[in-house]
Amino acid sequence: MNDPIDDISARPVNDPAFEPSPVRRALPGCRWEGVETLRYKPEDGAPFRDVTRQVLFQMPELHCEWRYFEVAPNGHSTLERHMHAHAVMILRGRGRCLVGQGIHRVREQDLVTVPPETWHQFRADEDSPLGFLCLVNRDRDRPRLPTAQDIEHLSRDRHVAEFIRTGS
Amino acid sequence: MNDPIDDISARPVNDPAFEPSPVRRALPGCRWEGVETLRYKPEDGAPFRDVTRQVLFQMPELHCEWRYFEVAPNGHSTLERHMHAHAVMILRGRGRCLVGQGIHRVREQDLVTVPPETWHQFRADEDSPLGFLCLVNRDRDRPRLPTAQDIEHLSRDRHVAEFIRTGS
């Protein structure tokens, strides 16, 4: 069967003037057309290291936001908790995550559930980035950072004490 | 630095008895531990061909559901529309999609927005599956199938007429 539709641009071949396109192309290295790459929460001084954020979907009709975070090799996300949950899929690379008191190795396409009010932190391996899709409710509370008492409590487990990064 | 955490199981190394694990491992071929692979909507007779569905995240705390659909080579999803929106990322393979009146080539990691009340259908290429992540609101209306009049209207564009599949 001959297929008349051979165009690889994001525009539909049957309406080249169509704007905006419902398709946004993937670019090399987990970037996307029309999606801005932001430094993760630069405004609030939370301790993180080498993390970028891209908001993939944020629509009034959708009750969640779909983001992509990437932690550079040896970097880490903020250790935090909040009332809202996270649904995560690793998209690129590998690393480890803390969820509650457990530390887990994670690799591409693994799924991670972060329940409400659960401490969590993602760390990339020393030789690999760690990129992950992260789904959250559109209406949600702000993350909370650990107090000194929280850190003391978490650190009673020596593996957790070695894992967590609370300074930038 | 020696890393004491070397276990590749989903259990945290610092608490091997932890259940259930917040991490569900990716398995070969876009399957996941603990996620059932379902035939797409077998109950309602909607016309589709060779589509499987896996629900990756469905939690009371999350206002959306995160699913993975896979269309086998040469297969297609149902041509439908509804009031809720879809946020889609291609995870595996390639194919084409109809969104409204436009037909688009899609490949891995491309993003597709399906606005409310917009006809849409995904088709895998003849020599490749087409697997995609699809986000929807938890509370949503049921998809509606095209009437004969809808099909006649859509088919005024000859590319769309050639593209759509309305029988199983």
Interface residues (C-beta under 8 A of the other chain):
Chain A: M1 P4 I5 D6 D7 I8 A10 R11 P12 V13 N14 D15 F18 S21 P22 V23 R24 R25 A26 C30 W32 V35 L56 F57 M59 E61 L62 H63 C64 W66 H84 A85 A87 M89 I90 L91 R96 C97 V99 G100 Q101 G102 I103 H104 R105 V106 R107 E108 Q109 D110 L111 V112 T113 V114 P115 P116 E126 L133 L135 N137 R138 D157 H159 V160 E162 F163
Chain B: M1 P4 I5 D6 D7 I8 A10 R11 P12 V13 N14 D15 F18 S21 P22 V23 R24 R25 A26 C30 W32 V35 L56 F57 M59 E61 L62 H63 C64 W66 H84 A85 A87 M89 I90 L91 R96 C97 V99 G100 Q101 G102 I103 H104 R105 V106 R107 E108 Q109 D110 L111 V112 T113 V114 P115 P116 E126 L133 L135 N137 R138 D157 H159 V160 E162 F163
